[in-house]
């Protein structure tokens, strides 16, 4: 699963790739993209400060290791090299109607690969997948489903200027870190017995049990009611009560807990 962190590690220079300001070329023999000279014609993909790649012929390579800033450069598709994420688009404007720029996480290599894909193949209003996130532009607040927000993430695999679409305001906890994207939120992670996997997680706002109505917003979908119980992590946090036949938001599951029937991310 995609693990968000602030850890960046440098890797050796990308084979055949040259990063410059505004224009970039690569070795025509690299990858399978042929000659990859940049042009001024859209669509263009942002790739670091003052640099863009031509998405028709190039991708933005994003390499990261250790504590140093990431390395970004333009290259032929498939020529970014090991340990580098590859972005052929950076938002919906680079794709055809009915498509989004979907960043798919490669767990084996711990990288992202972003291409234009049908909306149904990426996280959307009907199905949330932390490993298949649509890219967007937070400054314009456009390009996400109606019940999603476009936000910046502190993710080593993602260029800092790129945003992703995430459902609001209830999210899963981050992989392996048991914390949330937003420091103002609390993470509830229900652990299995022994070696059993985590049975459910939820990141939501901390709240005051005396004032849950004003602090816990309803979800965009489903009929579950917001409330503010104190959970096993010792913190009062906004939850969604799915008892008495109430339904959870898309992507969440109703789980029976000592506090009642509550909605959690169980995938």
N, C-alpha and C positions, 0 to 999 in steps of 0.2 A: 504494500500500500504506500502511496505517496507520503513521505515523511517531511514535514515542514521544519526547517531549522534555519539558523543564520550561519551555517558552516560552509565556507567556500574553500575549495582546494584547486591550485593551479595544476594544469596538465601540460605535457609537451606541446609545442606549436602544432596546430592542425595541419595535416599533410596537404600541400598544394593551396592553402588558403592564405590570402593576404588581406589584412584589415586596414582600410583607409577611410578617410572622411568623405562620405558621399558616394564614392565609386569604389568597387572592389572587383577583382578578377581572380580566377582560380585556374589551375592547370586543366586544360581541356580533357586530359585523359583521366582525371580524378572522377570517381563515382560513375554514375550512368547518365549524368545530365548533359554531357557534351560540353561545348564551350559555354562558360557561365559568365560572360561579361554583363555587368550591370547596365541597365538603361534607365532613362528618366520616365518611362511609361509605367502607369499604375498596373496592377496593385504593387505597392511597396511595403516591405516589412521592416519595422524599426529593429535595429540591431546595435544597441549601445548609443552613446552620445554622438550626434551628428553623423550617423551612418544608417543607411537603409539598404536592403537587398531587394532585387527584383524577384518577386515570388514565382513568376513564370519560368525562371531559369535558375534561381538560387534559393538557398535556405540560410537562415541565421543560425550559426553554431554557438552554443553556450556551454563553456567548459568551466568546471568548478572543482576546487579541492582546497583543503586547509583553511587558513584564515585570510588569504589574499583575495582581492576582488576577482570576480569571474572574468574570463576572457571571452569576448564576443567577436565574431568575424563572419563574413559571407563566404559560402562555398557551394560547390555543386551538390545536389541531393545525394545523400549517401556517402559524402566525403568528409563529414565532420570528425571522424576518428572515434576511437573508443572512449567511453566516459563522457561524451558530449551530448547534450540535448540538441534536437534539430527542429527548427520552426520554419515551416513553409508559409505560415500566415500568423497574424497577431490579433485578429479580430474578425467579426462577421463581414466587414466591408471587403475583405479579400476573397470572399466566397460567393457562389451563386445563390440565387433565391432558394430557400428551403434548406440551406446548409449553414453550419457554424464552423468556426475554427476550433477543432477539438484537440486538446493536448492529452495524449494517452500515455500513461505511466508504464514504463518497461521495468518491472521489478527485478529482473535478472541483471540488468545493467545500471539500474537506478538512474534512468534518464527519462526525458519526455520527448515525444515525437508529435508535433502538431501539424495537422493537415485539415483540409476542408472535408467535412463529413456531413451526411444527413442529420438533421436536428435530432431524430429519434435514436441515433447511434451515440449521442453524447448525453451528459447529465441534463435533464430537462424536467418539466413540471410533473411528468408521470413517473420518472425514475431517476434517483440520485446515485451517482457512483463517483466516489472521491478520486478514482483513478482515471476518470474520463471527464475532464473539465473543459467547458467552453471558455475560450479566451475573449476578453472584452477590453474596453477602455474606461476605467473608473471616472476619468475627468469628464466624459460625455454622458455617463449613466445610460448608455444604450447598448443593445446587443444581447440582453439576457431575457429569459422568460419573465412573465409578469410577477411571479412569486419568488424571483431570485434577485440578489443584489450583485453588482459588479464591484469587487473589492481587490485591493492590493494584498499580496501575501508575502510573508518573509520565508520564502522557500528557496533552498539552494538550487533546485533544478529549474527555476524559473527566472528569466530576466526581471530585474526590479521594476521596469517600466510596464510590464504586462499585468493585466488584471484577469481575474477568473470569476465566473458566475457561481455563486453559492446560494443555497436556499436560505430564507430568512424566516424568523429570527432564531430557529432551533437547528443546531448543527451537530454532527458527530465529533467526538474527541479526536485529536490528532493521533496518527499511528505511532505506537510504541512510546509516545511521550506523555500520554495521559494529561494533556493540557489543551488549551483552546487557542484559537487564532487571536481572540480578543481577550486582553488581560482582565477586562471587567466581567468576563464570564467565568462560570465554574464548570468543571468537568466531573460528571458522574460516570464511573466505569464499574460495571458489575462484573466481578471476576467469577470464573467457574471454579469448581472444586479440583484441587490437585493440579493436574496438567491440562484440565479442560480450558478451552479458549474463553475469551471475554464474551459474556452473553449479551451485553448491550452497553451503549455509551450515549451520552448526551452533553453537549455544551449549551448552556443557556445562561441568562442573566442571573446574577445574585439578586436576592430580593428580601424584603422585610415581610415576615409572615403576617404582620398586622395590616399591611397595605398591599395585598397581592393584586387587587384589581387594577391599581394604577401602575404597577410595575411589571406585570407579566402579560405580554401581548398575545392575542390569539394567533394561531398558525394560519397560513394563507389557504390551506386546504384541510379537509376533514372537519369533524364536529367536536373533537376533544376540547375540554374546558381547561383554561390555564389556572394554576394554583401555585402556592408557594410553600411546599413542605420542606422540612429539614431532612436531608438524605443521609446515606451512609458515609459520605465524605465529610459530614459534620457541618455543612453549609446549607442554609436555606437557598434554594434556587428555583427558578421558574420551571415548572413541569406541566405536562398536558395529561389530564385525567380522561382515560378512555373507558371508564366504567359505565354501567347502565346502557350499553349499546352504542356509546359514542365511538366515532371512528378517528383513527390517527391520520396525520398528514401523509401525503404521498412519500414513500420511502421509509416510513417508520412503522414499528410493530407494537401492538398492545401487549405489555408484559405485566403479569401479576406479581406485585411486590408487597412487602409489609405495609407500605404507605398507601396501597391501593393499586388499581390498574392504571399503569402509566405508559406513555409512548416513548420508545427508545429506538435508536439505530442499532440494528442487530446484524447487518451485513458484514 
